[in-house]
Amino acid sequence: MGKSTGAGPSLAGIREKLAQAIHKKYRVNQAGKKSPDDPAMQSWEQLREDLQESNRQQAEQIPEKLQAVGYGIRPAAGGEPSKMGLTPEELELLARMEHDRWLAEKTRAGWRYGVPRDDAKKLHPCLVPWEQLPEEEKEKDRQAVRQIPGLLAAAHLKIYKLG
């Protein structure tokens, strides 16, 4: 991730910080919904490497997602989150991109569709196209998109409209 996307600065220097912030937000959003013993609910330091890498890849794709809807990233003076005026259609597109990223990541790692979820056998019920994903799972991806401005603000970056 060392190169610029053309939509602003590279995230290379802050990838790890963004990945940790993504994971922290995930834990907050899933508190009370997932067991504290769930592997994905562990602190960053205790989180399995594959789950850490998933957060890193999510951070890495932020510029690509923003470019898809006409936004870029640039340095910010303060830590105030940018406003991202996404239409419902744009939010859905970016959420779909996040699901597709996750789906490709899991598939490359040897995971397959299966009910119930079985981490040992690498079976997951959400390894389906976006259209077949349960609404609750789609909302997780939408939430990941909604948190982008705040994550970038914490890294002293802001979102701006291209063109």
Phi and psi restraints in degrees (value plus and minus 20) as a CYANA .aco file:
   2 GLY   PHI     -97.4   -57.4
   2 GLY   PSI     -30.1     9.9
   3 LYS   PHI    -121.2   -81.2
   3 LYS   PSI     136.4   176.4
   4 SER   PHI     -97.6   -57.6
   4 SER   PSI     131.9   171.9
   5 THR   PHI    -110.9   -70.9
   5 THR   PSI     -24.8    15.2
   6 GLY   PHI      66.3   106.3
   6 GLY   PSI     -31.1     8.9
   7 ALA   PHI    -126.4   -86.4
   7 ALA   PSI      -4.8    35.2
   8 GLY   PHI     118.3   158.3
   8 GLY   PSI    -184.5  -144.5
   9 PRO   PHI     -88.7   -48.7
   9 PRO   PSI     135.8   175.8
  10 SER   PHI     -88.5   -48.5
  10 SER   PSI     129.5   169.5
  11 LEU   PHI    -115.5   -75.5
  11 LEU   PSI     -11.4    28.6
  12 ALA   PHI     -72.5   -32.5
  12 ALA   PSI     -65.6   -25.6
  13 GLY   PHI     -93.0   -53.0
  13 GLY   PSI     -36.2     3.8
  14 ILE   PHI    -141.1  -101.1
  14 ILE   PSI     -11.1    28.9
  15 ARG   PHI     -73.6   -33.6
  15 ARG   PSI     -67.5   -27.5
  16 GLU   PHI     -85.7   -45.7
  16 GLU   PSI     -62.6   -22.6
  17 LYS   PHI     -82.2   -42.2
  17 LYS   PSI     -63.7   -23.7
  18 LEU   PHI     -84.3   -44.3
  18 LEU   PSI     -61.6   -21.6
  19 ALA   PHI     -80.2   -40.2
  19 ALA   PSI     -63.2   -23.2
  20 GLN   PHI     -85.5   -45.5
  20 GLN   PSI     -59.3   -19.3
  21 ALA   PHI     -86.7   -46.7
  21 ALA   PSI     -58.6   -18.6
  22 ILE   PHI     -80.8   -40.8
  22 ILE   PSI     -65.5   -25.5
  23 HIS   PHI     -84.4   -44.4
  23 HIS   PSI     -62.0   -22.0
  24 LYS   PHI     -80.3   -40.3
  24 LYS   PSI     -64.8   -24.8
  25 LYS   PHI     -82.8   -42.8
  25 LYS   PSI     -60.0   -20.0
  26 TYR   PHI     -79.4   -39.4
  26 TYR   PSI     -66.8   -26.8
  27 ARG   PHI     -81.6   -41.6
  27 ARG   PSI     -60.7   -20.7
  28 VAL   PHI     -84.1   -44.1
  28 VAL   PSI     -66.4   -26.4
  29 ASN   PHI     -86.2   -46.2
  29 ASN   PSI     -49.3    -9.3
  30 GLN   PHI    -117.5   -77.5
  30 GLN   PSI     -24.5    15.5
  31 ALA   PHI     -77.5   -37.5
  31 ALA   PSI     110.2   150.2
  32 GLY   PHI      67.0   107.0
  32 GLY   PSI     -36.1     3.9
  33 LYS   PHI    -119.8   -79.8
  33 LYS   PSI     -51.8   -11.8
  34 LYS   PHI    -137.1   -97.1
  34 LYS   PSI     131.8   171.8
  35 SER   PHI     -85.4   -45.4
  35 SER   PSI     120.9   160.9
  36 PRO   PHI     -80.1   -40.1
  36 PRO   PSI     -40.0     0.0
  37 ASP   PHI    -103.0   -63.0
  37 ASP   PSI     -30.3     9.7
  38 ASP   PHI     -77.0   -37.0
  38 ASP   PSI     113.4   153.4
  39 PRO   PHI     -73.9   -33.9
  39 PRO   PSI     -53.7   -13.7
  40 ALA   PHI     -96.3   -56.3
  40 ALA   PSI     -30.0    10.0
  41 MET   PHI    -118.0   -78.0
  41 MET   PSI     -14.5    25.5
  42 GLN   PHI     -96.2   -56.2
  42 GLN   PSI     139.1   179.1
  43 SER   PHI     -81.4   -41.4
  43 SER   PSI     140.2   180.2
  44 TRP   PHI     -74.3   -34.3
  44 TRP   PSI     -62.4   -22.4
  45 GLU   PHI     -85.1   -45.1
  45 GLU   PSI     -50.8   -10.8
  46 GLN   PHI    -115.6   -75.6
  46 GLN   PSI     -27.2    12.8
  47 LEU   PHI     -89.7   -49.7
  47 LEU   PSI     116.4   156.4
  48 ARG   PHI     -77.4   -37.4
  48 ARG   PSI     129.9   169.9
  49 GLU   PHI     -79.4   -39.4
  49 GLU   PSI     -59.1   -19.1
  50 ASP   PHI     -84.8   -44.8
  50 ASP   PSI     -53.5   -13.5
  51 LEU   PHI     -95.5   -55.5
  51 LEU   PSI     -55.5   -15.5
  52 GLN   PHI     -81.4   -41.4
  52 GLN   PSI     -64.8   -24.8
  53 GLU   PHI     -83.8   -43.8
  53 GLU   PSI     -55.6   -15.6
  54 SER   PHI     -80.5   -40.5
  54 SER   PSI     -62.4   -22.4
  55 ASN   PHI     -85.3   -45.3
  55 ASN   PSI     -57.9   -17.9
  56 ARG   PHI     -83.5   -43.5
  56 ARG   PSI     -62.8   -22.8
  57 GLN   PHI     -86.1   -46.1
  57 GLN   PSI     -57.1   -17.1
  58 GLN   PHI     -82.1   -42.1
  58 GLN   PSI     -63.6   -23.6
  59 ALA   PHI     -82.4   -42.4
  59 ALA   PSI     -62.4   -22.4
  60 GLU   PHI     -82.3   -42.3
  60 GLU   PSI     -50.7   -10.7
  61 GLN   PHI    -105.9   -65.9
  61 GLN   PSI     -24.2    15.8
  62 ILE   PHI     -74.6   -34.6
  62 ILE   PSI     -69.5   -29.5
  63 PRO   PHI     -79.3   -39.3
  63 PRO   PSI     -60.1   -20.1
  64 GLU   PHI     -82.2   -42.2
  64 GLU   PSI     -63.9   -23.9
  65 LYS   PHI     -81.3   -41.3
  65 LYS   PSI     -67.3   -27.3
  66 LEU   PHI     -82.9   -42.9
  66 LEU   PSI     -61.8   -21.8
  67 GLN   PHI     -79.8   -39.8
  67 GLN   PSI     -55.1   -15.1
  68 ALA   PHI     -80.7   -40.7
  68 ALA   PSI     -43.0    -3.0
  69 VAL   PHI    -139.6   -99.6
  69 VAL   PSI       0.1    40.1
  70 GLY   PHI      63.7   103.7
  70 GLY   PSI       6.4    46.4
  71 TYR   PHI    -139.5   -99.5
  71 TYR   PSI     135.3   175.3
  72 GLY   PHI    -148.8  -108.8
  72 GLY   PSI    -199.2  -159.2
  73 ILE   PHI    -146.0  -106.0
  73 ILE   PSI     118.7   158.7
  74 ARG   PHI    -166.3  -126.3
  74 ARG   PSI     143.1   183.1
  75 PRO   PHI     -79.7   -39.7
  75 PRO   PSI     127.0   167.0
  76 ALA   PHI    -142.1  -102.1
  76 ALA   PSI     128.1   168.1
  77 ALA   PHI     -95.3   -55.3
  77 ALA   PSI     -62.5   -22.5
  78 GLY   PHI    -131.8   -91.8
  78 GLY   PSI    -198.2  -158.2
  79 GLY   PHI    -121.2   -81.2
  79 GLY   PSI      -1.9    38.1
  80 GLU   PHI     -99.2   -59.2
  80 GLU   PSI     107.4   147.4
  81 PRO   PHI     -80.7   -40.7
  81 PRO   PSI     122.6   162.6
  82 SER   PHI     -91.5   -51.5
  82 SER   PSI     135.0   175.0
  83 LYS   PHI    -110.7   -70.7
  83 LYS   PSI     111.3   151.3
  84 MET   PHI    -136.3   -96.3
  84 MET   PSI      82.6   122.6
  85 GLY   PHI    -101.8   -61.8
  85 GLY   PSI      50.1    90.1
  86 LEU   PHI     -99.6   -59.6
  86 LEU   PSI     117.3   157.3
  87 THR   PHI     -94.8   -54.8
  87 THR   PSI     143.0   183.0
  88 PRO   PHI     -76.5   -36.5
  88 PRO   PSI     -55.3   -15.3
  89 GLU   PHI     -87.7   -47.7
  89 GLU   PSI     -60.1   -20.1
  90 GLU   PHI     -87.4   -47.4
  90 GLU   PSI     -61.7   -21.7
  91 LEU   PHI     -78.4   -38.4
  91 LEU   PSI     -63.7   -23.7
  92 GLU   PHI     -84.8   -44.8
  92 GLU   PSI     -60.7   -20.7
  93 LEU   PHI     -80.9   -40.9
  93 LEU   PSI     -66.7   -26.7
  94 LEU   PHI     -88.7   -48.7
  94 LEU   PSI     -56.1   -16.1
  95 ALA   PHI     -84.8   -44.8
  95 ALA   PSI     -60.6   -20.6
  96 ARG   PHI     -83.3   -43.3
  96 ARG   PSI     -61.5   -21.5
  97 MET   PHI     -80.1   -40.1
  97 MET   PSI     -60.6   -20.6
  98 GLU   PHI     -84.9   -44.9
  98 GLU   PSI     -63.5   -23.5
  99 HIS   PHI     -83.2   -43.2
  99 HIS   PSI     -63.4   -23.4
 100 ASP   PHI     -82.3   -42.3
 100 ASP   PSI     -57.9   -17.9
 101 ARG   PHI     -81.9   -41.9
 101 ARG   PSI     -67.7   -27.7
 102 TRP   PHI     -83.4   -43.4
 102 TRP   PSI     -63.6   -23.6
 103 LEU   PHI     -80.5   -40.5
 103 LEU   PSI     -65.1   -25.1
 104 ALA   PHI     -84.4   -44.4
 104 ALA   PSI     -61.5   -21.5
 105 GLU   PHI     -80.2   -40.2
 105 GLU   PSI     -68.6   -28.6
 106 LYS   PHI     -85.1   -45.1
 106 LYS   PSI     -61.8   -21.8
 107 THR   PHI     -82.7   -42.7
 107 THR   PSI     -63.6   -23.6
 108 ARG   PHI     -80.4   -40.4
 108 ARG   PSI     -51.6   -11.6
 109 ALA   PHI    -104.2   -64.2
 109 ALA   PSI     -16.4    23.6
 110 GLY   PHI      72.7   112.7
 110 GLY   PSI     -11.1    28.9
 111 TRP   PHI     -96.4   -56.4
 111 TRP   PSI     132.4   172.4
 112 ARG   PHI    -154.9  -114.9
 112 ARG   PSI     142.5   182.5
 113 TYR   PHI     -85.7   -45.7
 113 TYR   PSI     118.5   158.5
 114 GLY   PHI    -193.0  -153.0
 114 GLY   PSI     125.3   165.3
 115 VAL   PHI    -146.9  -106.9
 115 VAL   PSI     110.4   150.4
 116 PRO   PHI     -98.2   -58.2
 116 PRO   PSI     150.7   190.7
 117 ARG   PHI     -80.1   -40.1
 117 ARG   PSI     117.4   157.4
 118 ASP   PHI    -164.3  -124.3
 118 ASP   PSI      79.8   119.8
 119 ASP   PHI     -82.4   -42.4
 119 ASP   PSI     -56.8   -16.8
 120 ALA   PHI     -83.3   -43.3
 120 ALA   PSI     -56.9   -16.9
 121 LYS   PHI    -114.1   -74.1
 121 LYS   PSI     -19.4    20.6
 122 LYS   PHI      36.9    76.9
 122 LYS   PSI      30.0    70.0
 123 LEU   PHI    -133.6   -93.6
 123 LEU   PSI     115.8   155.8
 124 HIS   PHI    -164.5  -124.5
 124 HIS   PSI     111.8   151.8
 125 PRO   PHI     -92.8   -52.8
 125 PRO   PSI     -30.9     9.1
 126 CYS   PHI    -117.6   -77.6
 126 CYS   PSI     -12.3    27.7
 127 LEU   PHI    -102.5   -62.5
 127 LEU   PSI      45.3    85.3
 128 VAL   PHI    -157.1  -117.1
 128 VAL   PSI     141.7   181.7
 129 PRO   PHI     -81.0   -41.0
 129 PRO   PSI     136.4   176.4
 130 TRP   PHI     -68.4   -28.4
 130 TRP   PSI     -63.4   -23.4
 131 GLU   PHI     -81.5   -41.5
 131 GLU   PSI     -46.7    -6.7
 132 GLN   PHI    -116.5   -76.5
 132 GLN   PSI     -23.0    17.0
 133 LEU   PHI     -93.3   -53.3
 133 LEU   PSI     114.5   154.5
 134 PRO   PHI     -80.2   -40.2
 134 PRO   PSI     127.9   167.9
 135 GLU   PHI     -75.3   -35.3
 135 GLU   PSI     -59.3   -19.3
 136 GLU   PHI     -80.4   -40.4
 136 GLU   PSI     -57.7   -17.7
 137 GLU   PHI     -93.5   -53.5
 137 GLU   PSI     -57.8   -17.8
 138 LYS   PHI     -80.5   -40.5
 138 LYS   PSI     -58.0   -18.0
 139 GLU   PHI     -84.1   -44.1
 139 GLU   PSI     -53.1   -13.1
 140 LYS   PHI     -80.5   -40.5
 140 LYS   PSI     -61.2   -21.2
 141 ASP   PHI     -90.0   -50.0
 141 ASP   PSI     -58.4   -18.4
 142 ARG   PHI     -82.3   -42.3
 142 ARG   PSI     -61.4   -21.4
 143 GLN   PHI     -83.8   -43.8
 143 GLN   PSI     -57.6   -17.6
 144 ALA   PHI     -80.6   -40.6
 144 ALA   PSI     -57.7   -17.7
 145 VAL   PHI     -90.2   -50.2
 145 VAL   PSI     -64.0   -24.0
 146 ARG   PHI     -81.2   -41.2
 146 ARG   PSI     -47.3    -7.3
 147 GLN   PHI    -105.4   -65.4
 147 GLN   PSI     -26.0    14.0
 148 ILE   PHI     -76.1   -36.1
 148 ILE   PSI     -68.9   -28.9
 149 PRO   PHI     -77.2   -37.2
 149 PRO   PSI     -62.8   -22.8
 150 GLY   PHI     -86.4   -46.4
 150 GLY   PSI     -58.9   -18.9
 151 LEU   PHI     -82.5   -42.5
 151 LEU   PSI     -64.4   -24.4
 152 LEU   PHI     -87.9   -47.9
 152 LEU   PSI     -58.7   -18.7
 153 ALA   PHI     -80.0   -40.0
 153 ALA   PSI     -59.8   -19.8
 154 ALA   PHI     -84.0   -44.0
 154 ALA   PSI     -43.2    -3.2
 155 ALA   PHI    -118.9   -78.9
 155 ALA   PSI      -5.7    34.3
 156 HIS   PHI      42.0    82.0
 156 HIS   PSI      19.3    59.3
 157 LEU   PHI    -144.2  -104.2
 157 LEU   PSI     135.2   175.2
 158 LYS   PHI    -156.5  -116.5
 158 LYS   PSI     141.1   181.1
 159 ILE   PHI    -116.2   -76.2
 159 ILE   PSI     120.9   160.9
 160 TYR   PHI    -159.1  -119.1
 160 TYR   PSI     135.6   175.6
 161 LYS   PHI     -97.0   -57.0
 161 LYS   PSI     107.8   147.8
 162 LEU   PHI     -94.4   -54.4
 162 LEU   PSI     132.7   172.7
